[in-house]
Amino acid sequence: MCRLYTYKNCSTCRKAKKCLDARGIAYTEHPIRETPPTPAELARMLKAYDGKMTRLFNTSSQDYRDAGLKDKLPSLSQDEAFALLRKNGNLVKRPFLLGENVAVVGFKDDEWAARL
């Protein structure tokens, strides 16, 4: 069973759910703002994206811009970056999907099809 972190008003998250449903992939849905991914889940996703920390952040969010993270993120440690993501689930790129053999963030149909 996969864990899917979403935001209810996010159209991209709805597309991801349709993609999973169409493929018959079982998942549990979790509200990303209220219950962001755990540090272990963030670490697993970071590894899936070859250590590219920006892949975990919702770089288009107002919270990201307001915090000046474009300039700050490169100098943050992994623990500091994860603490920000855990404190403010709106900073986490969504949708965020983890399963036994899959780790993918953001929704692009072709990328999800290849990883699923």
JODARA-V616291 format. One record per pair of residues at least 12 apart in sequence whose C-alpha atoms are under 8 Angstrom apart, sorted by the first residue. I is the first residue (numbers start at 0). J is the second residue. Records with the same first field share a line. If there is no record, write none. Layout:
# JODARA-V616291
I->J  J
This chain:
# JODARA-V616291
0->24  25  26  27  98  99
1->24  25  26  27  96  97  98  99
2->26  27  28  29  96  97  98
3->26  27  28  29  94  95  96  97
4->28  29  30  31  35  36  93  94  95  96
5->28  29  30  31  93  94  95
6->30  31  32  93  94
7->30
11->93  94  105  106
12->93  94  106
14->106
15->94  106  108
18->108
31->88  89  91  93
32->87  88  89
33->88
34->88
35->84  85  87  88  91
36->85
37->85
38->81  85
40->97
41->55  81
43->102
44->97  102  103  104
47->102  103
53->72
54->92  104
55->91  92  104
56->84  90  91  92
57->89  90  91  92  93
58->90  92
60->89  90
62->89  90
63->90
92->104  105
93->105  106
94->106
101->114  115
102->114
